[in-house]
């Protein structure tokens, strides 16, 4: 009995390492809904293409399948990170799994862009007959599906952060949340952003394709279709590179906010206390971890220094070690 009580008291001192985004389950649900929409569209186009003998319809359906596959990466990342959020094998939780999925999606997006560019160049030098009256409605339908998907995947939570949810565990108040707010990338759900970029890239391609097809049908400018494809390639590659940079920064533990690091040091370096080492990195959307080493002539308990950081946003996991300064005269 005493042993059980002792074990229970030890567990009371443990804290969970669940560093998922505030809107994790909502974003997961939205991603699966968009996948379902894309799957229905894909099946309808392929079946319709086979039924009516439309190669263009089949091709667009197959293209939609690659689109759904990319979104599946995001959805599975959401599901896996939620399911294993309490798995102790993950030292700092599963919050960064979305960054890994976003990086993977960005690479896939870049490959799709290069394929579009290759096909556009091939058609530019070797034009192929285009069934304008059939292709334009398909492009318009695809644009509609992509705009609906983009609307569902929009990050309407990015500029509305409830910091108190992040800080309750460590006793951080929200009094300085706006004043000390880090960059937008700190709160951004890269996984949702990757899914959004995929559908927006597809929407951009649809718009450019429609422009090229209409110009080709009205004025006979067949070359407009591959030119629009090349422009789409450059736009998608730009978005992909931006996504690679932000996701890889999180994966490589790049300091997400140097200004916040300086504020942490400023709050801790008082009354002879000095920061000898400070590491700040992102462990999930809206969550930062910090490991700080202090040296002091008159050291206090770590909890004393954690209270000095009260009010700084996003510090979900703080570890502080304190060492007494060695006396050079001894």
C-alpha positions as CSV (number, residue, x, y, z in Angstrom):
1,X,0.0,0.0,0.0
2,X,2.7,2.4,1.0
3,X,4.7,1.5,-2.1
4,X,1.7,2.2,-4.4
5,X,1.2,5.6,-2.7
6,X,4.9,6.4,-3.2
7,X,4.7,5.4,-6.9
8,X,1.6,7.6,-7.3
9,X,3.3,10.6,-5.8
10,X,6.2,10.3,-8.2
11,X,3.8,10.2,-11.2
12,X,2.3,13.5,-9.9
13,X,5.6,15.2,-10.7
14,X,5.7,14.0,-14.3
15,X,4.3,16.2,-17.0
16,X,3.2,15.1,-20.5
17,X,5.1,15.9,-23.7
18,X,2.1,16.6,-26.0
19,X,3.1,19.5,-28.2
20,X,0.5,19.3,-31.0
21,X,-1.0,22.4,-32.5
22,X,-4.2,23.9,-30.9
23,X,-6.3,23.1,-34.0
24,X,-4.7,19.7,-34.6
25,X,-7.9,17.6,-34.6
26,X,-9.8,20.3,-36.6
27,X,-7.0,20.4,-39.2
28,X,-6.9,16.6,-39.3
29,X,-10.6,16.5,-39.9
30,X,-10.5,19.1,-42.7
31,X,-7.7,17.3,-44.5
32,X,-9.6,14.0,-44.5
33,X,-12.7,15.8,-45.9
34,X,-10.6,17.4,-48.7
35,X,-9.1,13.9,-49.5
36,X,-12.7,12.5,-49.7
37,X,-13.7,15.3,-52.1
38,X,-10.6,14.7,-54.3
39,X,-11.2,11.0,-54.3
40,X,-14.8,11.4,-55.5
41,X,-13.7,13.9,-58.2
42,X,-10.9,11.5,-59.2
43,X,-13.3,8.5,-59.5
44,X,-15.9,10.5,-61.4
45,X,-13.4,11.8,-63.9
46,X,-11.8,8.4,-64.6
47,X,-15.1,6.6,-64.8
48,X,-16.5,9.4,-67.0
49,X,-13.5,9.4,-69.2
50,X,-13.7,5.6,-69.7
51,X,-17.5,5.9,-70.3
52,X,-17.3,8.8,-72.8
53,X,-13.9,7.9,-74.3
54,X,-12.3,11.1,-73.1
55,X,-8.5,10.8,-72.7
56,X,-8.4,14.4,-71.2
57,X,-10.9,13.4,-68.5
58,X,-8.9,10.3,-67.6
59,X,-5.7,12.3,-67.5
60,X,-7.1,14.9,-65.2
61,X,-8.5,12.1,-63.0
62,X,-5.0,10.6,-62.7
63,X,-3.6,14.0,-62.0
64,X,-6.2,14.3,-59.2
65,X,-4.9,11.0,-57.8
66,X,-1.4,12.5,-57.3
67,X,-3.0,15.5,-55.6
68,X,-5.0,13.2,-53.2
69,X,-1.8,11.2,-52.5
70,X,0.0,14.3,-51.4
71,X,-2.8,15.3,-49.1
72,X,-2.8,11.8,-47.7
73,X,0.7,12.4,-46.4
74,X,-0.6,15.3,-44.4
75,X,-3.7,13.4,-43.1
76,X,-1.6,10.4,-42.0
77,X,0.9,12.7,-40.2
78,X,-2.0,14.3,-38.3
79,X,-3.4,10.9,-37.3
80,X,-0.1,9.3,-36.4
81,X,1.1,12.2,-34.3
82,X,-2.2,12.3,-32.4
83,X,-2.2,8.6,-31.8
84,X,1.3,8.4,-30.6
85,X,1.4,11.8,-28.8
86,X,1.9,10.1,-25.4
87,X,4.4,7.5,-26.6
88,X,7.5,7.9,-24.5
89,X,9.8,6.9,-27.3
90,X,9.4,10.4,-28.7
91,X,11.6,12.5,-26.4
92,X,9.8,15.7,-27.2
93,X,6.5,14.4,-28.4
94,X,5.2,14.1,-32.0
95,X,4.6,17.8,-32.7
96,X,7.3,17.9,-35.4
97,X,5.9,15.1,-37.4
98,X,3.8,17.6,-39.3
99,X,7.0,19.5,-40.2
100,X,8.4,16.2,-41.6
101,X,5.2,15.6,-43.6
102,X,5.4,19.2,-44.9
103,X,9.0,18.8,-46.0
104,X,8.0,15.5,-47.9
105,X,5.0,17.2,-49.5
106,X,7.2,20.2,-50.6
107,X,9.6,17.8,-52.3
108,X,6.7,16.0,-54.0
109,X,5.3,19.4,-55.1
110,X,8.7,20.4,-56.6
111,X,8.8,17.1,-58.6
112,X,5.2,17.7,-59.9
113,X,6.3,21.2,-60.9
114,X,9.3,19.8,-62.8
115,X,7.1,17.3,-64.6
116,X,4.7,20.1,-65.6
117,X,7.7,22.1,-66.9
118,X,9.1,19.1,-68.8
119,X,5.7,18.4,-70.5
120,X,5.2,22.1,-71.3
121,X,8.6,22.3,-73.0
122,X,7.9,19.2,-75.0
123,X,4.5,20.6,-76.1
124,X,6.1,24.0,-76.9
125,X,8.5,22.4,-79.4
126,X,6.1,19.6,-80.5
127,X,2.5,20.9,-80.3
128,X,-0.2,18.4,-79.9
129,X,-3.9,18.7,-81.0
130,X,-6.1,20.1,-78.1
131,X,-9.8,19.4,-77.8
132,X,-10.6,22.9,-76.5
133,X,-14.3,22.4,-76.0
134,X,-13.7,19.3,-73.9
135,X,-10.6,20.5,-72.0
136,X,-11.9,23.9,-70.8
137,X,-14.9,22.5,-68.8
138,X,-12.6,20.0,-67.2
139,X,-10.2,22.7,-66.2
140,X,-13.1,24.9,-64.8
141,X,-14.4,21.9,-62.8
142,X,-10.9,21.2,-61.4
143,X,-10.6,24.9,-60.5
144,X,-13.9,24.7,-58.6
145,X,-12.8,21.6,-56.6
146,X,-9.4,23.2,-55.8
147,X,-11.0,26.5,-54.6
148,X,-13.4,24.5,-52.4
149,X,-10.5,22.5,-51.0
150,X,-8.4,25.7,-50.4
151,X,-11.4,27.2,-48.5
152,X,-11.6,24.2,-46.3
153,X,-7.8,24.1,-45.7
154,X,-7.4,27.8,-45.0
155,X,-5.5,28.4,-41.7
156,X,-8.1,30.6,-40.1
157,X,-6.4,30.0,-36.7
158,X,-2.9,31.4,-37.6
159,X,-3.6,34.9,-36.4
160,X,-5.6,34.0,-33.3
161,X,-3.5,32.3,-30.8
162,X,-4.7,31.4,-27.3
163,X,-1.3,31.5,-25.6
164,X,-2.7,30.6,-22.2
165,X,-3.4,27.1,-23.4
166,X,0.3,26.7,-24.1
167,X,1.5,28.1,-20.9
168,X,-0.8,26.6,-18.2
169,X,1.5,23.6,-17.6
170,X,4.5,25.8,-16.8
171,X,2.7,28.6,-15.0
172,X,3.2,31.2,-17.8
173,X,0.6,34.0,-17.9
174,X,-0.6,35.6,-21.1
175,X,0.1,39.2,-20.1
176,X,2.8,39.9,-22.7
177,X,1.6,37.6,-25.4
178,X,1.1,40.3,-28.0
179,X,4.2,42.4,-27.0
180,X,6.5,39.4,-27.1
181,X,4.9,37.5,-30.0
182,X,7.4,35.6,-32.1
183,X,7.3,35.3,-35.8
184,X,4.3,33.9,-37.6
185,X,6.3,30.8,-38.5
186,X,6.5,29.8,-34.8
187,X,2.7,29.2,-34.7
188,X,2.2,28.0,-38.2
189,X,1.1,24.5,-38.8
190,X,3.4,23.5,-41.6
191,X,1.5,20.3,-42.3
192,X,-1.7,22.3,-43.0
193,X,0.2,24.8,-45.0
194,X,1.7,22.1,-47.2
195,X,-1.8,20.7,-47.9
196,X,-3.1,24.2,-48.6
197,X,-0.1,25.0,-51.0
198,X,-0.9,21.7,-52.9
199,X,-4.5,22.7,-53.6
200,X,-3.5,26.3,-54.3
201,X,-0.8,25.1,-56.7
202,X,-3.4,23.0,-58.5
203,X,-5.8,25.9,-58.6
204,X,-3.1,28.2,-60.0
205,X,-2.4,25.6,-62.7
206,X,-6.1,25.4,-63.5
207,X,-6.4,29.2,-63.9
208,X,-3.3,29.3,-66.2
209,X,-4.5,26.3,-68.2
210,X,-7.9,28.0,-68.7
211,X,-6.2,31.2,-69.9
212,X,-4.1,29.2,-72.3
213,X,-7.0,27.1,-73.6
214,X,-9.3,30.1,-74.1
215,X,-6.5,32.0,-75.9
216,X,-5.8,28.9,-78.0
217,X,-9.5,28.4,-79.0
218,X,-10.3,32.1,-79.6
219,X,-7.1,33.3,-81.3
220,X,-5.5,30.0,-82.4
221,X,-2.5,30.6,-80.0
222,X,-1.8,27.0,-79.4
223,X,1.6,28.0,-77.9
224,X,-0.2,29.7,-75.0
225,X,-1.0,26.4,-73.3
226,X,2.7,25.3,-72.8
227,X,3.7,28.9,-71.9
228,X,1.1,28.9,-69.1
229,X,2.5,25.5,-68.0
230,X,6.0,27.0,-67.7
231,X,4.7,29.9,-65.7
232,X,2.9,27.5,-63.4
233,X,6.2,25.6,-63.0
234,X,8.0,28.7,-61.8
235,X,5.1,29.6,-59.4
236,X,4.9,26.1,-57.9
237,X,8.7,25.8,-57.5
238,X,8.7,29.1,-55.6
239,X,6.0,27.9,-53.2
240,X,7.7,24.6,-52.8
241,X,11.0,26.3,-51.9
242,X,9.4,28.5,-49.3
243,X,7.8,25.4,-47.8
244,X,11.1,23.5,-47.8
245,X,12.8,26.4,-46.0
246,X,10.3,26.7,-43.2
247,X,9.8,23.0,-42.7
248,X,13.5,22.2,-42.8
249,X,14.3,25.0,-40.3
250,X,11.9,23.3,-37.8
251,X,13.4,19.8,-38.5
252,X,17.0,21.1,-38.0
253,X,16.1,23.0,-34.8
254,X,16.9,26.4,-36.1
255,X,16.2,29.0,-33.5
256,X,12.7,30.2,-34.4
257,X,13.0,33.6,-32.8
258,X,16.4,35.2,-32.0
259,X,14.5,38.1,-30.4
260,X,12.8,35.8,-27.9
261,X,16.2,34.2,-27.1
262,X,17.6,37.7,-26.2
263,X,14.5,38.4,-24.0
264,X,15.0,35.1,-22.2
265,X,18.7,36.0,-21.5
266,X,17.8,39.5,-20.4
267,X,15.2,38.2,-17.9
268,X,17.6,35.6,-16.4
269,X,20.8,37.7,-16.2
270,X,20.0,39.6,-13.1
271,X,21.8,40.0,-9.7
272,X,25.0,38.4,-10.9
273,X,23.3,35.4,-12.7
274,X,24.7,34.8,-16.2
275,X,23.5,32.6,-19.0
276,X,26.3,30.3,-20.1
277,X,24.3,28.3,-22.7
278,X,20.8,28.7,-24.2
279,X,19.1,26.6,-26.8
280,X,15.6,27.5,-28.1
281,X,13.8,25.5,-30.7
282,X,10.3,24.6,-32.0
283,X,8.8,21.2,-30.9
284,X,5.4,21.7,-32.5
285,X,3.0,24.4,-33.8
286,X,2.9,27.1,-31.1
287,X,5.3,25.2,-28.8
288,X,8.9,26.0,-28.0
289,X,11.4,24.2,-25.9
290,X,14.4,25.8,-24.1
291,X,17.4,24.3,-22.4
292,X,19.3,26.9,-20.4
293,X,22.5,26.8,-18.3
294,X,23.1,29.4,-15.7
295,X,26.1,30.3,-13.5
296,X,25.7,32.3,-10.3
297,X,27.5,33.3,-7.2
298,X,24.4,32.7,-5.2
299,X,22.4,30.1,-7.2
300,X,18.7,29.5,-6.6
301,X,16.5,26.6,-7.5
302,X,15.5,26.2,-11.2
303,X,11.9,27.1,-10.3
304,X,13.0,30.5,-9.2
305,X,14.4,31.2,-12.7
306,X,11.4,29.8,-14.5
307,X,9.3,32.4,-12.8
308,X,11.4,35.1,-14.3
309,X,10.3,33.8,-17.8
310,X,6.6,34.1,-16.9
311,X,4.7,35.8,-19.7
312,X,7.0,34.9,-22.5
313,X,5.0,33.2,-25.3
314,X,5.2,29.7,-26.4
315,X,7.6,28.3,-23.8
316,X,6.0,24.9,-23.4
317,X,9.1,23.0,-22.1
318,X,11.8,24.7,-20.2
319,X,14.8,23.0,-18.6
320,X,17.2,25.0,-16.5
321,X,20.4,24.0,-14.8
322,X,22.3,26.2,-12.4
323,X,25.9,26.0,-11.4
324,X,27.8,28.0,-8.7
325,X,30.6,30.1,-10.0
326,X,34.0,28.7,-8.9
327,X,36.0,31.0,-6.6
328,X,39.2,31.9,-8.5
329,X,40.8,33.0,-5.2
330,X,40.5,29.5,-3.6
